[in-house]
Amino acid sequence: MNRAFSRKKDKTWMHTPEALSKHYIPYNAKFLGSTEVEQPKGTEVVRDAVRKLKFARHIKKSEGQKIPKVELQISIYGVKILEPKTKEVQHNCQLHRISFCADDKTDKRIFTFICKDSESNKHLCYVFDSEKCAEEITLTIGQAFDLAYRKFLESGGKDVETRKQIAGLQKRIQDLEKENMELKNKVQDLENQLRVTQVSTSPAGSVTPKSPSTDIFDMIPFSPISHQSSIPTRNGTQPPPVPSRSTEIKRDLFGAEPFDPFNCGAGDFPPDIQSKLDEMQEGFKMGLTLEGTVFCLDPLDSRC
């Protein structure tokens, strides 16, 4: 599909771009519920879901339960489903996760959309009963999707590949720092083994002062508490003091300060940016399909 948004017939949008970009459009509706579906798109898919939830509504109504009322807030950031009085968010459906949206042409109250759940990654079909404005709500969701897709392309969408490369470099830097630490530990182990060998081969009871042991590179190993100042060298002079190191700045094996990719650029690239961008790119690429269809196909689906 060449376009991220598709609909069978060209329709005029209901709202100004500013209304959906800077604010949100509220609608009141009754929430019939949501149910898992196998496919992200398809008229038959939503028709079966509507039938299933309408049947469940009849059962609940016969038991004296009322259908809960909700408020829908539609913007370029998603479709929020709230409790009307407390404004508590019950569901937050991001637009790039919504793949299909349809309204009933025979019953102007019923509309539905399919959204991929952010936690389970299952496709859920949400069904609502509005006050004869199902088509308007469907078109509003379509317009919000279209605007969100354009905004994605203008901002982060163009930088997806660049940010992927940066994320890969960040991972490589972390791997190198881990390797440096492992090498540092191995060098320390070799130095410890060398000290043990020298102690075990020295004559018993010997108190002759020895020069400091050296590592595999014939270098005096560094120790935060150095005893070199109390050990005279062979010519009777004191060795120069070992320069102190600041404990506040950690350095790697080569004496350089380790690079922290998440502190550069004031956190411009958080750890999960790559996965989120990939998810949004995949969702917008799938696109949103709007359809007007017929859900009421049997007596059970009559007005109730």
N, C-alpha and C positions, 0 to 999 in steps of 0.2 A: 504494500500500500504506500503510495507516494505521500499522502497526507496523513497527519496524525489524527485528524478528525474527519469523520465521514457521516453523511446522512443521506437518505434517499432523495429528498427534495430540498432544494435550497430555501431556507427560511430566513426571515429578518430577525436579528437578535432583539431581545426584549429590553436590555439595559445598556447604559453607557459603560465603556471600559473602566472609567474611574470608579463607578459604583461597586464593581467587583474587585478592583485592584486595591483601592484604599479603604473600602468598607466591606459590607456583606449584604446579601439580600435575604430577608427572613420570610419564612413561610410556616404556616401552621398545618399540621396534618395528624392523622391517626396512624400509629405504627403497628402494622399487622405482624411484624417480626422479620426475622431473617432465617434462611436455611441454606445449607451447603449445596452447591451445584457442581457438576462435573466439568463444565466447559465455561470459559470466560465470556463467550458470546453465544447468541442464538435466540431466535424467537421462541422456539419450542422449549428451550431451557428455561426461560423466564415464565412461559405459560404454565409449565408443570409446577414451578415454584409458587406462582400465584395461586394455582388451584390448591396446592397443598396447604398454604397458609390461610387461604379463605376457609377451607374445611376446618382447620384448627380454630379459626375464629368463631365459626358456628358452634363448635363444641364448647368453647369458653363462654359464648353468649348464653347458651342453654344452661350453663352452670351459674349464671348470674354475674360473670366477670365482664368488666367493661374494657374496651380497647383503649390502651393508653394513648394520650395525646402527647405530641412532641413538637418542638420547634426546629425547623431546618434553617441553618445559616450557611448560605452558599457564597463562596468567594474563590479567588484564584488559589487559595491555600487549601481548599478542600470543602467537603460537605460535612458539617457538624450536626449531630443529632442530640438535642438537649431536652431536658425536662423543662417545661415552659415556666414554672414558677421559681424553682431554685436555680435555673440556668446551669444545672450540672450536666457536663458533657457525658453522654452515654456511649456515643460512637463518634470517631473522627476518621472519616474516609478521605484519604488524600487522592487528588484528582488523577495522578499518574497510575493509581491502582484501580481506578474505575474504567472498565472496558466496554460496558454495554448499558444502555439506558433506554427505557421504552415506556410509553403511556398507552392506555387502553382507549381506542377510538370509539368504542360503543359505551363506555362508562368513563366519563370525563374525570372521575375521582381517582382512579387507580393509576399509579405509576410505580416503576421499579428500576433498580440498577444493580449491576453485578460489580462487586469490589473484592479485590484480593486482600485477605486478612494479613496484617503486618506481622503477627506472631506465628500463626499456624501455616501461612502461605496457602490456605485453602480459599477457593472462590465462594463467596457468600452472596446470596441474592436478597436484597432488602426490598420489602414491599410496603407501600404507603397508601392510605386513603385520604385524599385531599378534598377540599371543597371546590370541586369543578375547575381546578386549575392544574391538572396533571400535566397537560401539554406545556404550559408556561414553565413549570418547574423543570421539566425535561429539557426544554430549550435553554433555561438558565444554567443548568449543569453543563450543557454542551458549550455554551459561550464561555463559562469559567474555564473549562478544559482548554478551549482554543487559546484563550489569553494566557493561561499558565504555560502552555507549550511554547508560545512565542517568547514569553519571559525567560523560560529555561534556555532557549536558543540564544537569546541576547546576552545572557549572563554566564552561568556555569556550563551550559551545554557545549560551547565552543572550546572550553578549556578541559574537557574530559580527558583527552589523550595526554595533554601536558601534565595534568594532575596525576594521571596514572604513572607517568614516568617518574615524577617526583616521589610518589609513594614507593615505587620500586627502589629508587636511590636511598630513601630513608631506611627501607628494610635492609639494603645492602650495608649501609653504615652500621646499623645495629648488629648485623652478623659479624662485621669486621671487628667491632669493639668486643664482641663476645670471644672471638678468636684470640684477640690480643690478651684478654684476661686469662684464657686457658694457657697461652704460651707463658705468661708471667708466672702462673702457678707451677708450670712444669720446671721453669728455671729455678724457682724457689725450692722445689723438691730436690733437684739435682744439687743445689748448694747445701741443703741439709744432709744429703747422703754423703757428700764430700767431707763435711765436718765430722760426721760420725766415723768415717774411715780414718781420718787423721787422728782422732782421739784414740781409737782402738789400736793403732800402730805405734803410738808414742810409748817410751820406756816407763815402766811403773815407778811411781814416786818422783818422777822428774818434775822439778819446779822451775826449770829454765824457761824464762819468758819467750814466747814465740811471736813471730810477726803475724798479723791478722791473716786468716785464710782467704784465699781468693776463689772466685767462681770459675766456671768453665772458660770464661773469656780472660782469665788472669786479672780480673778486676776485684777490688775489695767490695764485698756486698754491702749494700746500704742498710743501715739499721737506724730506726728513729731515736734509739738511745745508744749512742755510740760510745764505746769504751776506748777508742783509739787515743783520746787525749791523755789517758793514764798509762799508755804503753809506749815507752821510748823506742825509737828506731835504732838501728845498728850503730849509727854515728852519734847517738846520744842526743839528738835534737827531737823536738816535739813535732809531730805531723801537723800540717795546717788543719784548722777546724773544718769540720764537714758543714757545708752550707745547709742551713735549716730550710725545710720545705713547709709551705703553708698547708695546714690540714683542711682549709676551706675549699681549695681548688684541687680536684682530683685530676690526675694526669694518666695518660695511657702508657704503654710499654716504651714508646718512643719519646716521652717527655712532653707530648702535646696535650692540650685540654681536649677531652672527648667532645665531639660535636653532638649537640642535642637538637634534632630536627624539629621538635615540637615547641622549642623556645624561640626559633627564628621566625621573623615575620609576624610576631605577636599571635602565633597560633593560627596562621592563615589556612593551614592544612591539617585539620584534626585527624586522628587515626582512622575514623570510619568514613572519611569523605569519599574515598574511592568506591566503597560498597553502595553508599547512598546515591552517588552519581550514576553508577551502573544500573541501579534499580530504577531510577527516574528515567534514564535513557531507554531502558527496556520497556517500561510502562508506556511512555509517550510514543515509542515506536510501534507498539501494538495498536494504539489509537483507541478512540471512543466511537462507538456506533450508536446513533440515535434512530429509533424506529417507532412508528405508530402501528400498533397491532391490535388484535382482538383477543382479549383474555376470557370473556364471558361466552362460553360455548355450551353450557348446560344449565338446567334450572337451578342448580346449586349456586351458580355464580350470579344469580339475580340480586337486585338490591336488597340489602339486609340491614 
